[in-house]
Amino acid sequence: MTRNELRQIIANGVWKQNTSLVQILGLCPLLAVTTNLVNGAMLSLATIVVMAMSGAAIASLRNLIPHEIRIPVFILIVAALVTIVDLLFNANLHDLYLVLGIFIPLIVTNCIVLARVEAYAAKNPPLQSIFDGIFMGTGMLWTLSLLGGLRELIGRGTLFSGIDMVFPGLQPLQLLPDDYPGLLLAMLPPGAFIVLGCLIAWKNWVEARAAARNQRRTPEPVSAAGCH
């Protein structure tokens, strides 16, 4: 794998083909889990692990899997890996496991995972598939973390609520005054839709500005003078 291929994988996963802001996949966990930054980040990390391992497994076996039964086999592989992650969460992060609930097992049916193993891992070597899974998951990680952080800040005035479930002894940051009443809408699914829409609009605005700057930097072609 060349450096340019790695750069393209990183750019596609983190920004250009961001699963949450461009492909709009995995809306169920995206809207339900991101009531705070910690929940969104930890579910994303679990998804990254599953995507990287499933990409490696399916890329290694892609020439052995009959085309007609590829989808059931992909689901079987992903389900086995999700079960491992689910058991690890239950054993080591039990309080967080209870909070995330059904959304860890539901990684099996997450469109982000199945779409990438079908579109990329089934057609590329294992190393590229591992990096593709990692950086597609990284795009989900920063998006869900930002979405959860914004909802938590607007809704409660805090950041890192629930961090003690991951690192015992740490406490959330109270960024707004203690008497801040909070905005209930931000903590409900409609608030998640609104914040997600704002993030999508922000990304489109950033890309439009970048395209406009590139257009201004590109010199206009000089027309050839006519012969008389």
C-alpha positions as CSV (number, residue, x, y, z in Angstrom):
1,M,0.0,0.0,0.0
2,T,1.5,3.3,-1.1
3,R,1.4,6.6,0.9
4,N,-1.1,8.1,-1.5
5,E,-3.4,5.2,-1.1
6,L,-3.2,5.6,2.7
7,R,-3.9,9.3,2.4
8,Q,-6.9,8.7,0.2
9,I,-8.3,6.1,2.7
10,I,-7.8,8.6,5.6
11,A,-9.4,11.5,3.7
12,N,-12.4,9.4,2.5
13,G,-13.1,7.9,6.0
14,V,-12.6,11.0,8.1
15,W,-14.1,13.6,5.8
16,K,-15.0,13.0,2.1
17,Q,-17.2,9.9,2.7
18,N,-17.9,10.5,6.4
19,T,-20.5,7.8,7.2
20,S,-22.6,10.2,9.4
21,L,-22.4,13.5,7.5
22,V,-22.2,12.3,3.9
23,Q,-23.5,8.8,3.7
24,I,-26.0,9.4,6.5
25,L,-25.7,5.8,7.7
26,G,-26.2,4.4,11.2
27,L,-28.8,7.0,12.2
28,C,-30.4,4.8,14.9
29,P,-27.3,4.7,17.2
30,L,-26.2,8.1,16.1
31,L,-29.4,9.7,17.4
32,A,-30.1,7.5,20.3
33,V,-26.7,7.2,22.0
34,T,-25.3,10.7,21.5
35,T,-26.9,12.2,24.6
36,N,-23.4,12.8,25.8
37,L,-19.8,12.8,24.5
38,V,-18.7,9.6,26.3
39,N,-21.5,7.4,25.0
40,G,-21.0,8.5,21.4
41,A,-17.2,8.0,21.6
42,M,-17.3,4.6,23.3
43,L,-19.9,3.2,20.9
44,S,-17.7,4.5,18.0
45,L,-14.6,2.9,19.4
46,A,-16.4,-0.4,19.6
47,T,-17.5,0.0,16.0
48,I,-13.9,0.8,14.9
49,V,-12.7,-2.4,16.5
50,V,-15.4,-4.4,14.7
51,M,-14.9,-2.7,11.3
52,A,-11.1,-3.2,11.4
53,M,-11.3,-6.9,12.4
54,S,-14.2,-7.7,10.0
55,G,-12.4,-5.9,7.2
56,A,-9.3,-8.0,7.8
57,A,-11.2,-11.3,8.1
58,I,-13.4,-10.7,5.0
59,A,-10.5,-9.4,2.8
60,S,-8.5,-12.5,3.7
61,L,-11.4,-14.9,2.9
62,R,-12.9,-13.0,-0.1
63,N,-11.6,-15.4,-2.7
64,L,-13.0,-18.4,-0.7
65,I,-16.5,-17.1,-0.1
66,P,-19.0,-17.9,-2.9
67,H,-20.6,-14.8,-4.3
68,E,-24.1,-16.2,-3.9
69,I,-23.8,-16.5,-0.1
70,R,-21.4,-13.6,0.6
71,I,-23.9,-11.5,2.6
72,P,-24.9,-14.2,5.1
73,V,-21.2,-15.1,5.6
74,F,-20.3,-11.4,6.1
75,I,-23.1,-11.1,8.7
76,L,-21.9,-14.3,10.4
77,I,-18.3,-13.0,10.7
78,V,-19.4,-9.5,11.9
79,A,-21.8,-11.1,14.4
80,A,-19.0,-13.2,15.9
81,L,-16.7,-10.2,16.3
82,V,-19.5,-8.1,17.8
83,T,-20.2,-10.9,20.3
84,I,-16.5,-10.7,21.4
85,V,-16.7,-6.9,21.8
86,D,-20.0,-7.2,23.6
87,L,-18.6,-9.7,26.1
88,L,-15.5,-7.5,26.7
89,F,-17.7,-4.4,27.4
90,N,-19.8,-6.5,29.8
91,A,-16.8,-7.8,31.6
92,N,-14.6,-4.6,31.8
93,L,-17.0,-1.7,31.4
94,H,-20.2,-3.1,32.9
95,D,-21.8,0.2,33.9
96,L,-21.3,1.7,30.5
97,Y,-22.4,-1.6,28.9
98,L,-25.8,-1.2,30.8
99,V,-26.1,2.4,29.4
100,L,-25.3,1.5,25.8
101,G,-27.6,-1.5,26.1
102,I,-28.8,-3.0,22.9
103,F,-26.8,-0.7,20.6
104,I,-23.6,-2.8,21.0
105,P,-25.2,-6.0,19.7
106,L,-26.9,-3.9,17.0
107,I,-23.5,-3.1,15.5
108,V,-24.1,-6.4,13.6
109,T,-26.9,-4.8,11.6
110,N,-25.3,-1.3,11.3
111,C,-25.3,-0.2,7.7
112,I,-21.8,1.4,8.2
113,V,-20.2,-2.0,8.9
114,L,-22.0,-4.1,6.3
115,A,-21.7,-1.4,3.6
116,R,-17.9,-1.1,4.0
117,V,-17.2,-4.9,4.1
118,E,-19.3,-5.3,0.9
119,A,-18.0,-2.2,-0.9
120,Y,-14.4,-2.3,0.1
121,A,-13.1,-5.3,2.1
122,A,-14.6,-7.8,-0.3
123,K,-12.6,-6.3,-3.1
124,N,-9.3,-5.3,-1.6
125,P,-6.3,-6.8,0.3
126,P,-6.4,-7.2,4.1
127,L,-4.1,-4.3,5.0
128,Q,-6.0,-1.7,3.0
129,S,-9.3,-3.1,4.5
130,I,-8.0,-2.8,8.0
131,F,-7.1,0.9,7.5
132,D,-10.4,1.5,5.7
133,G,-12.3,0.1,8.6
134,I,-10.2,2.1,11.1
135,F,-10.6,5.5,9.4
136,M,-14.2,5.0,8.4
137,G,-14.8,4.3,12.1
138,T,-12.7,7.4,13.0
139,G,-15.0,9.5,10.9
140,M,-17.9,8.1,12.9
141,L,-15.9,8.7,16.1
142,W,-15.3,12.4,15.7
143,T,-18.8,13.0,14.4
144,L,-20.6,11.2,17.2
145,S,-18.3,12.7,19.8
146,L,-18.9,16.2,18.5
147,L,-22.7,15.6,18.3
148,G,-22.8,14.1,21.8
149,G,-20.6,16.9,23.2
150,L,-22.8,19.6,21.7
151,R,-26.0,18.0,22.9
152,E,-24.6,17.5,26.3
153,L,-23.3,21.0,26.6
154,I,-26.6,22.6,25.4
155,G,-28.8,20.2,27.3
156,R,-26.9,20.0,30.6
157,G,-24.1,22.5,30.6
158,T,-21.5,19.7,31.1
159,L,-18.9,17.7,29.1
160,F,-17.8,14.1,29.7
161,S,-20.8,13.1,31.7
162,G,-20.4,9.4,32.5
163,I,-16.6,9.5,32.2
164,D,-16.4,7.8,35.6
165,M,-17.8,4.7,34.0
166,V,-14.7,4.5,31.9
167,F,-12.1,6.0,34.2
168,P,-13.2,5.7,37.8
169,G,-12.5,8.8,39.8
170,L,-12.8,11.3,37.0
171,Q,-15.7,13.8,37.1
172,P,-17.5,15.6,34.2
173,L,-16.7,19.2,33.5
174,Q,-19.3,21.8,34.4
175,L,-18.7,24.4,31.7
176,L,-21.9,26.4,32.2
177,P,-23.1,27.9,35.6
178,D,-24.6,25.4,38.1
179,D,-28.0,27.1,37.9
180,Y,-28.1,26.6,34.1
181,P,-31.6,25.1,33.5
182,G,-30.6,23.1,30.5
183,L,-32.4,22.7,27.2
184,L,-34.5,19.5,27.2
185,L,-34.9,19.6,23.4
186,A,-31.2,19.0,22.9
187,M,-31.4,15.7,24.9
188,L,-34.4,14.4,22.9
189,P,-34.3,12.8,19.4
190,P,-35.6,16.0,17.7
191,G,-32.6,17.9,19.1
192,A,-30.3,15.2,17.7
193,F,-31.8,15.8,14.3
194,I,-31.4,19.5,14.6
195,V,-27.7,19.3,15.7
196,L,-26.9,16.7,13.0
197,G,-28.5,19.0,10.4
198,C,-26.3,21.8,11.6
199,L,-23.2,19.7,11.4
200,I,-24.1,18.6,7.8
201,A,-24.6,22.2,6.9
202,W,-21.3,23.2,8.4
203,K,-19.4,20.5,6.5
204,N,-21.1,21.6,3.2
205,W,-20.2,25.2,4.0
206,V,-16.5,24.3,4.7
207,E,-16.3,22.4,1.4
208,A,-18.0,25.2,-0.6
209,R,-15.5,27.7,0.8
210,A,-12.6,25.5,0.0
211,A,-13.9,25.0,-3.6
212,A,-14.3,28.7,-4.0
213,R,-10.7,29.4,-2.8
214,N,-9.3,26.8,-5.2
215,Q,-11.3,28.3,-8.1
216,R,-9.9,31.8,-7.3
217,R,-6.3,30.4,-7.2
218,T,-6.7,28.6,-10.6
219,P,-5.5,31.0,-13.3
220,E,-7.9,31.5,-16.2
221,P,-6.7,30.0,-19.5
222,V,-5.4,32.7,-21.9
223,S,-7.2,32.6,-25.2
224,A,-5.0,32.4,-28.2
225,A,-4.9,35.5,-30.3
226,G,-6.5,35.1,-33.7
227,C,-4.4,35.3,-36.9
228,H,-5.1,38.1,-39.4
